[in-house]
């Protein structure tokens, strides 16, 4: 079973998000949160971006801790790279060192 959805769910829950569904596959899956943050709000608000970025990395972190490889969360990492670029283009000042946190 993929560990990525577990990481997303744990980090999202820690940040006060609730989810009603989680789909798990052999190497990836998805968590459907009851409330999602609008993309534009995430890109303009450094605190909200930080919450979202940590949630995206939760899947990769869980995979790394479990198997020392990141397979299913590659899309999440690519999405985060794109979001960082878009936020910076809008002038949003982002907190550093997201992965170590």
Residue pairs with C-beta under 8 A, 6 or more apart in sequence:
1 24
1 25
1 26
1 29
2 24
2 25
2 26
2 27
2 28
2 29
2 63
2 72
3 59
3 62
3 63
3 65
3 66
3 67
3 72
4 28
4 29
4 58
4 59
4 60
4 62
4 63
4 72
4 73
4 76
5 22
5 23
5 24
5 28
5 29
5 30
5 31
5 59
6 59
6 62
7 57
7 58
7 59
7 60
7 61
7 62
7 63
7 73
8 31
8 55
8 56
8 58
8 59
8 76
9 19
9 22
9 31
9 58
10 58
10 62
11 54
11 55
11 57
11 58
11 61
12 19
12 31
12 33
12 55
12 58
13 19
15 51
15 54
15 55
17 33
17 34
17 35
17 55
18 33
18 34
18 35
19 31
19 32
19 33
19 34
20 32
20 34
21 31
21 32
22 29
22 30
22 31
22 32
23 29
23 30
23 31
23 32
25 72
27 71
27 72
28 71
28 72
28 73
28 75
29 72
37 48
37 51
37 52
41 48
42 48
42 49
42 52
42 83
42 87
43 49
43 83
43 86
43 87
43 90
43 92
44 87
44 90
44 92
45 92
46 92
46 93
46 94
46 95
49 83
49 87
49 92
49 94
50 94
50 95
50 98
52 83
53 80
53 83
53 84
53 94
53 98
54 98
54 101
56 76
56 77
56 79
56 80
56 83
57 73
57 76
57 77
57 80
57 98
57 99
59 72
59 73
59 76
60 70
60 73
60 76
60 77
63 69
63 70
63 71
63 72
63 73
64 70
70 77
80 98
84 94
87 94
88 94
